[in-house]
């Protein structure tokens, strides 16, 4: 593996891509620590020190994806989350809006148009999310109401409050646009998928601080035990992420003019984890709704309903919370796979180009066969996603604390880190193999 890295840096064009990617990552991390106008960073640090468990729910997920920039209220506070949300929305709308489905079938030109729509929607979501987070920060709810005596957005500075808030929202929205642009630069001129690389960078940036926090509060024994469990989980995730069911496809020979085409054999790779991390994001976002509903109750005199929601649907160590999270991920896995993989469309394309599965008639029998195989492998994929996602909840119970909610050894974080790492290594390896170098995975 080390020899492969040396070979990559000895290749001028690949070395240029790697150094360009590293440079963009450095700019991204600089923006994640760059102060936003109108924010008192002294008070922000005091609020963070006063917080015991960190933010929870979907705010924790966004803070993780931003590399901790959200709670710092920096220029890149929103991170890549608006782009992820916009991409998911466009992907879901493609199924129900004929115009978008037609664009998707038009190839590169149609995909470029969908990408443009995604950019516009990203900026719109950026304005909404920035406004929401600024309002939460001003009220103190972003910091678990620990900032009553330390306002992170001071008032009475001589500048109108509406102007300060407007500039802050515009700055965060512009930061989202810059992050989106940096990701596209990595995709076009660097190595790997740009958006995925930036998410990987954000999560990796949290590793040292979260790991050291466990060492300080729990001691060296549990620290090394957690590291060992991390390695076990990463190994298991790597194995599952690489697993796939290959359906053989044979193409019949055809005469076109004076040339013979077809007669080749290939396969359709169906991954065990066909849905990726989308079900985990959906489940986390949906479980944030009960926490959001608590804001409409009287906090000074909580009733039985409020107490039940707090103890069972907000507390991540609650058995009901864990069970609901587990079932939501399984449901969204089946739902997302059903809208992203269309067996009928795949079967029709195979029939159009003379392809068939050995032993299966083309057309509807092939579609039924693909649907049967997909339903069989989706169940273990859904169980795998659900088990990996609830691992942090059991660590909360084991460590007797909720402050390790951002530690990336389970759930969305480890899935993204392993997936992006494997994808990037494969891209570098493919370029090395073109030059007859040994790859990483030998």
Buried (B, 14 or more C-beta within 10 A) or exposed (E): EEEBEEBBEEBEEBEEBBEBBEEBBEBBBEBBBBBBEBBBEEBBEBBBEBBEBBBBBBBBBBBBBBBBBBBBBBBBBBBBBBBBBBBBBBBBBBEEEEEBEEBBEEEEEBEEBBEEBBBEBBBEBBBEBBBEBBBBBBBBBBBBEBBEEBBBBBEEEEEEBEEBBBBBBBBBBBBBBBBBEBBBBBBEEBBBBBBBBBBBBBBBBBBEEBBEBBBEBBEEEBBEEBEEBBEEBBEBBBEBBEBBBEBEBBBEEEEEEEEEBBEEEEEBEBBBBBBBBBBBBBBBBBBBEBBEBBEEBEEEEBEEEBEBBBEBBBBBBBEEBBEBBBEBBBBBBBBBBBEBBBBBEBBBEBBEEBBBBEEBEBBEBBBBBBBEBBEEBBEEBBBBBBBBBBBBBEBBEBBEBBBBBBBBBBBBBBBBBBBBBBBBBBBBBEBBEEEEBEBBEE
